[in-house]
Amino acid sequence: MAYPNLVRILAIGLTASILATPSFAQATEEDETANVEVPPGFVLPPRLRQIAFRDANPWTFHVSARFNTGKPSIEFGNLGNVPGRQIPGADVTDVSRAYDDGAVVLDGPRTNEVDDDGNQTSTPGGRYQVPVEGQDGVYLDLLAYTPGQTRTWAYAHDSQNLGNGRIAMSAFSAESTGASYEMEHDGGSLGFEMSVGRRLFKLGPKTEIGFSGSIGITDVTAEREERVVSNLIKLTDIYQVYGAVPDAFYQAPTFEDLFDDIGNAIVENGVETTVPLQQITADRTITVTPNGAFVDGSYKVKGAYYSIRLGPEIRTHLSEKLAVHAGVGFIGAYVGSDFTVNEVLDMSGYEVASTISVSESNEYKELITGFYGELNIEYWLSPRTSIFLGGVYESLDDFVQNLGGRTASIVLGNNLIVRVGIITRF
């Protein structure tokens, strides 16, 4: 772009001129000190008093409000990425597995079917009885642990019953197709800035060359809710039921009550009626349906960037009270933001037991660089105090934050900042 190149050339040229004139600066300062004394009773005219005050006070300090005329843009990318459940493979035998429509829990001998040394006392594939404390002649009739089977499992819907004693357990997830949305920063455009400068040397009574540093703060905020299309990923494991397949919404272990002759319950949950299930399975399929899912998402970025500018400056007085100030140099911006994502996979048409969603948030900071140019008009109310109005052209790199494969790209770019504030000499 033409403007960034022009500012870059001005910055290099003005810096070179400062470095090339140390002897001139020294001579000028010596001339100033030579003219400090005046005869007793002599009063300098206002214009000369103004110059004398400037000569004796080389430092300036300003505070200002800054208004960004062009809002930063924020682009959310790779949206619609819901990872879903991580289901261990069949080669992992010592874990439970939770699906979106069921669960298969790791089983083992219960405490009432092992001896003091931990050896199983019940017969695998059979049943065992445990006497009920305080109930003479009453026993719990329980299903024994059998290696390779589990007595603790559940499934949610009839569609999972594939017949022939087979139950399908599935987990769903969504894969982004690269959906993205761009929007402008929707927060305020006002910011705050402070600057300190010092005269290095003078070019005659009206013009001075100096060096300044400033720090400013500007907020960056964007929030958007979108419904995006993603690829649907379905993982399905098929398990064998050892017995008659129970009705849907089954959750094992299951029991029946023991009753006395007149129907009063003697021991609650006394007879186990659990139908055991295969503990692990290698019968797994993974299918991907392109554009087969909708994801409802909420995306938010909230942060701020602290800009630090360093560079040479020139100030020249057009009159006793009116001055023009310009500067160019290099800028660094310390950007910090919180990126928050909430995405829900729309499972309309599928039978699942719970909502499939993801909520993530992270904080990220980065230092980015660029260059600037500024021009201000100053009105000096007194030799010490001035008000000013001006603008700063800032060119900065982009800032990209990643979260779970998604991106939030904050494009600060090339912006014109309007400033108004107050200056004091000291």
C-alpha positions in Angstrom: 0.0 0.0 0.0 1.2 3.6 -0.8 0.6 5.1 2.7 2.6 2.6 4.7 5.6 3.0 2.3 5.5 6.8 2.6 5.4 6.6 6.4 8.3 4.2 6.4 10.4 6.5 4.2 9.7 9.5 6.4 10.6 7.6 9.5 14.0 6.5 8.0 14.7 10.0 6.7 13.9 11.8 9.9 15.9 9.4 12.0 18.9 9.8 9.7 18.7 13.6 9.9 18.8 13.5 13.7 21.8 11.1 13.8 23.7 13.2 11.2 23.6 16.6 13.1 25.1 16.2 16.6 27.5 19.1 16.1 24.7 21.4 14.9 22.7 20.5 18.0 25.5 21.3 20.3 26.2 24.6 18.8 22.5 25.6 19.0 22.3 24.7 22.7 25.4 26.8 23.4 23.8 29.7 21.6 20.7 29.4 23.8 22.7 29.4 27.0 24.7 32.4 25.9 21.5 34.5 25.6 19.9 33.6 28.9 21.0 36.6 30.9 19.3 40.0 30.4 19.9 43.4 32.0 18.2 44.1 35.4 14.7 45.5 35.0 14.5 44.5 31.4 11.3 42.6 30.5 11.3 40.3 27.5 8.4 40.8 25.0 5.8 37.9 25.2 7.1 36.1 22.1 10.7 36.1 23.5 9.4 34.9 26.9 7.7 32.1 25.1 10.9 31.1 23.4 12.9 31.4 26.6 10.5 29.1 28.5 10.7 26.5 25.7 14.5 26.7 25.8 14.5 26.1 29.6 12.0 23.2 29.5 12.9 20.5 26.9 10.4 17.8 28.1 6.7 17.5 27.1 4.0 15.2 28.5 0.6 14.7 27.0 -2.5 12.7 27.7 -5.3 12.2 25.2 -8.4 10.3 24.2 -8.1 8.4 21.0 -10.9 7.5 18.6 -10.4 4.8 16.1 -12.1 5.9 12.9 -11.8 2.3 11.4 -12.8 -0.6 13.6 -10.7 -3.7 13.7 -12.3 -6.7 12.0 -12.5 -10.1 13.7 -12.9 -13.3 11.6 -14.0 -16.5 13.2 -12.7 -19.5 11.3 -13.0 -23.4 11.2 -16.3 -23.3 13.1 -18.5 -26.3 13.8 -15.9 -28.6 15.4 -17.5 -30.6 18.1 -15.1 -33.4 19.2 -17.6 -35.6 21.0 -16.7 -38.6 23.2 -13.4 -40.4 22.9 -14.2 -44.1 22.9 -11.2 -46.5 23.6 -10.6 -49.2 21.1 -11.2 -53.0 21.6 -7.5 -53.5 22.4 -8.1 -51.5 25.6 -9.7 -54.0 28.0 -9.5 -52.3 31.4 -11.8 -49.3 30.8 -15.4 -48.5 30.7 -17.0 -47.0 27.6 -19.6 -44.2 27.6 -21.6 -43.6 24.3 -24.2 -41.0 23.4 -26.9 -43.6 23.5 -25.6 -46.1 26.1 -22.7 -47.3 28.3 -20.6 -50.4 28.9 -19.0 -50.4 32.3 -15.9 -52.4 33.2 -17.0 -55.4 35.4 -15.2 -57.6 38.0 -16.0 -59.8 41.0 -18.1 -58.1 43.6 -16.9 -57.9 47.2 -19.5 -60.5 48.2 -18.2 -63.1 45.7 -14.6 -63.1 46.7 -12.7 -64.5 49.7 -10.3 -62.6 51.9 -7.5 -63.2 49.5 -9.5 -61.7 46.6 -10.2 -65.0 44.9 -13.6 -65.3 43.2 -15.9 -67.7 45.1 -18.8 -67.6 42.7 -19.0 -69.7 39.6 -18.6 -67.8 36.3 -21.7 -68.1 34.2 -23.8 -69.1 37.2 -25.4 -67.5 40.2 -24.6 -67.2 43.9 -26.5 -66.5 47.1 -25.7 -64.1 49.9 -27.6 -64.4 53.2 -29.5 -61.3 54.3 -28.4 -60.0 57.6 -31.2 -60.1 60.2 -33.4 -62.2 57.9 -33.1 -65.9 58.8 -33.4 -68.1 55.7 -33.6 -65.2 53.3 -30.9 -64.9 50.6 -30.0 -62.6 47.8 -29.9 -64.5 44.5 -27.3 -62.8 42.3 -25.7 -63.3 38.9 -22.0 -64.3 39.1 -19.2 -62.4 37.4 -18.1 -64.0 34.1 -14.9 -62.8 32.4 -15.5 -61.2 29.1 -19.0 -60.1 30.2 -20.4 -57.1 32.1 -23.4 -56.9 34.4 -23.4 -53.0 34.3 -24.5 -51.5 31.0 -27.3 -49.5 29.4 -28.9 -48.6 26.1 -31.5 -45.9 25.2 -33.5 -46.7 22.1 -35.2 -49.5 20.2 -33.3 -48.6 17.0 -30.1 -49.9 18.7 -31.4 -53.4 18.8 -30.1 -54.9 15.6 -31.6 -58.4 16.2 -29.8 -61.7 16.8 -28.9 -60.5 20.3 -26.9 -57.5 19.0 -26.9 -54.0 20.5 -25.3 -51.0 18.8 -23.7 -48.2 20.8 -22.8 -45.0 19.0 -20.9 -41.8 19.6 -21.3 -38.7 17.5 -19.1 -35.8 16.7 -18.9 -32.9 14.1 -15.9 -32.0 11.9 -15.6 -28.4 10.6 -16.0 -27.8 6.9 -14.1 -24.6 7.2 -17.1 -22.4 8.0 -16.1 -18.8 8.9 -17.7 -15.4 9.6 -16.2 -12.0 9.6 -17.4 -9.0 11.6 -16.3 -5.6 12.9 -15.2 -5.0 16.4 -18.5 -4.3 18.2 -17.1 -2.5 21.2 -16.4 1.2 21.7 -13.9 3.0 19.5 -12.6 5.2 22.3 -9.2 4.6 23.9 -6.6 6.4 26.1 -3.0 7.4 25.5 0.0 9.0 27.3 3.2 10.3 25.8 6.5 11.7 26.9 8.9 13.6 24.5 12.2 15.4 24.8 13.8 18.0 22.6 17.1 16.9 21.1 18.1 20.1 19.4 16.6 23.2 17.8 16.4 24.4 14.2 16.2 28.1 14.9 13.9 29.8 17.4 10.7 28.3 16.1 11.5 24.6 15.3 12.7 21.8 17.5 13.6 18.1 16.8 12.9 15.6 19.5 12.2 12.0 20.4 9.0 10.7 22.0 7.5 7.5 23.3 3.8 6.9 24.0 1.5 4.1 25.3 -2.1 3.7 24.5 -4.9 1.2 25.1 -7.8 0.2 22.9 -10.4 -2.6 23.5 -11.3 -5.3 21.0 -14.6 -7.1 21.4 -16.7 -9.3 19.1 -19.5 -11.8 19.7 -21.5 -13.8 17.2 -24.0 -16.6 17.2 -24.2 -18.7 14.1 -25.6 -22.0 12.8 -23.1 -23.7 10.6 -23.0 -26.9 8.6 -20.4 -29.6 9.5 -19.5 -33.1 8.6 -21.2 -35.7 10.9 -19.0 -38.4 12.2 -20.6 -41.5 13.7 -18.7 -44.2 15.6 -20.6 -47.4 16.3 -19.6 -50.4 18.3 -21.8 -53.6 18.3 -22.0 -55.8 21.4 -23.5 -59.2 21.9 -26.2 -59.7 24.6 -26.1 -63.0 26.5 -29.7 -63.7 26.8 -33.0 -62.1 25.7 -32.5 -58.5 24.7 -34.3 -56.3 27.2 -36.6 -53.4 26.2 -35.2 -50.0 25.4 -34.1 -47.6 28.2 -32.6 -50.6 29.9 -30.1 -50.0 32.6 -28.3 -53.0 34.3 -27.9 -54.4 36.9 -31.6 -55.1 37.5 -33.3 -56.8 40.4 -36.7 -58.1 41.5 -38.1 -57.9 45.0 -38.5 -60.8 47.4 -42.0 -61.1 48.9 -43.6 -63.0 51.7 -46.7 -65.1 51.4 -49.1 -62.2 51.6 -47.1 -60.0 49.3 -45.1 -57.9 51.7 -41.5 -57.1 50.7 -39.0 -58.9 52.8 -35.8 -57.8 51.0 -35.8 -55.1 48.4 -33.8 -55.8 45.3 -33.2 -59.4 46.2 -33.2 -61.4 42.9 -30.9 -60.2 40.2 -32.4 -60.3 36.7 -29.5 -58.7 34.9 -28.9 -59.7 31.3 -25.1 -59.7 30.8 -23.4 -58.0 27.8 -20.2 -58.6 26.0 -17.5 -56.6 27.7 -15.5 -55.5 24.7 -16.0 -55.7 20.9 -13.9 -55.4 17.8 -17.0 -54.8 15.7 -16.5 -51.0 15.1 -17.5 -48.8 12.2 -16.9 -45.1 11.6 -18.9 -43.3 9.0 -18.6 -39.7 7.9 -21.6 -37.9 6.3 -20.4 -34.8 4.4 -22.5 -31.7 5.5 -24.6 -34.0 7.5 -24.9 -32.0 10.7 -25.8 -28.6 12.0 -23.9 -26.9 14.8 -25.3 -24.0 16.8 -22.5 -22.0 18.0 -21.7 -18.9 20.1 -18.3 -17.3 19.6 -16.8 -14.4 21.5 -13.5 -12.5 21.7 -12.9 -9.9 24.4 -9.6 -8.2 24.9 -7.5 -5.1 24.4 -4.2 -4.1 22.8 -1.6 -1.8 24.4 0.3 0.1 21.7 3.8 1.5 22.3 5.1 4.0 19.8 8.7 5.2 19.6 10.1 7.6 17.1 11.5 11.1 16.2 9.3 14.2 16.1 9.4 17.7 14.9 7.5 20.7 16.3 7.4 24.2 14.7 5.6 27.3 15.9 3.5 29.1 13.3 2.9 31.9 15.8 3.3 32.5 19.5 0.4 30.2 20.3 -0.1 28.0 17.3 2.2 25.1 16.5 2.4 22.0 14.3 3.8 18.7 15.6 4.6 15.7 13.4 6.3 12.3 14.1 7.0 8.9 12.6 8.4 5.7 13.9 7.8 2.2 15.0 4.9 0.7 16.9 4.5 -2.4 19.0 1.1 -3.7 20.2 0.8 -6.1 23.0 -2.5 -7.9 22.3 -4.3 -10.0 24.9 -7.7 -11.6 24.4 -10.1 -14.2 25.7 -11.6 -16.5 23.1 -14.7 -18.4 24.2 -16.6 -21.0 22.2 -19.9 -22.8 22.9 -21.1 -25.3 20.2 -24.0 -27.7 20.3 -24.5 -30.5 17.8 -28.0 -30.6 16.5 -29.0 -34.3 16.7 -32.5 -34.0 15.2 -33.3 -37.3 13.6 -31.0 -39.2 15.8 -31.7 -40.8 19.2 -29.2 -39.8 21.8 -29.5 -39.8 25.6 -27.9 -36.3 26.2 -26.8 -33.1 24.5 -23.6 -33.3 22.5 -21.7 -30.0 23.0 -18.4 -28.4 23.7 -17.5 -25.3 25.7 -14.0 -24.0 25.6 -12.1 -20.9 26.5 -8.5 -19.7 26.5 -6.4 -16.6 27.0 -3.7 -15.6 24.6 -1.2 -12.8 24.4 1.2 -11.8 21.6 3.4 -8.8 20.7 2.9 -7.6 17.1 4.8 -4.8 15.3 4.3 -2.1 12.7 5.0 1.6 12.1 3.1 4.9 12.5 2.9 8.5 11.4 1.3 11.4 13.3 0.3 15.0 12.7 -1.1 17.4 15.3 -2.2 21.0 15.6 -1.3 22.6 19.0 -2.8 25.7 20.6 -0.6 26.9 23.5 -2.8 28.5 26.2 0.4 29.5 28.1 4.1 28.8 27.8 3.5 25.6 29.8 0.1 24.3 28.6 -1.4 23.4 25.3 -4.4 21.6 23.9 -4.1 19.7 20.7 -6.0 17.9 18.0 -4.5 15.4 15.5 -4.4 12.0 14.0 -2.1 9.0 14.0 -1.8 6.5 11.2 -1.0 3.0 12.6 -0.1 0.0 10.5 0.0 -3.3 12.5 0.2 -7.0 11.7 -2.7 -9.4 12.3 -3.3 -11.3 15.5 -4.5 -14.9 15.3 -5.8 -16.9 18.3 -6.5 -20.7 18.1 -8.9 -22.7 20.2 -9.7 -26.4 19.5 -9.0 -26.0 15.8 -11.0 -22.8 15.5 -9.4 -19.5 14.9 -10.2 -15.9 15.8 -8.2 -13.6 13.5 -8.1 -10.0 14.8 -7.1 -7.7 11.8 -5.8 -4.4 13.3 -4.5 -3.5 9.9 -4.1 0.2 8.8 -6.0 2.5 11.0 -6.4 6.3 11.4 -6.6 7.3 15.1 -8.1 10.8 15.9 -6.7 12.2 19.1 -7.6 15.2 21.3 -5.7 16.0 24.5 -3.5 18.3 26.6 0.2 18.9 26.7 2.4 20.3 29.4 6.1 21.3 29.4 8.5 20.6 32.2 
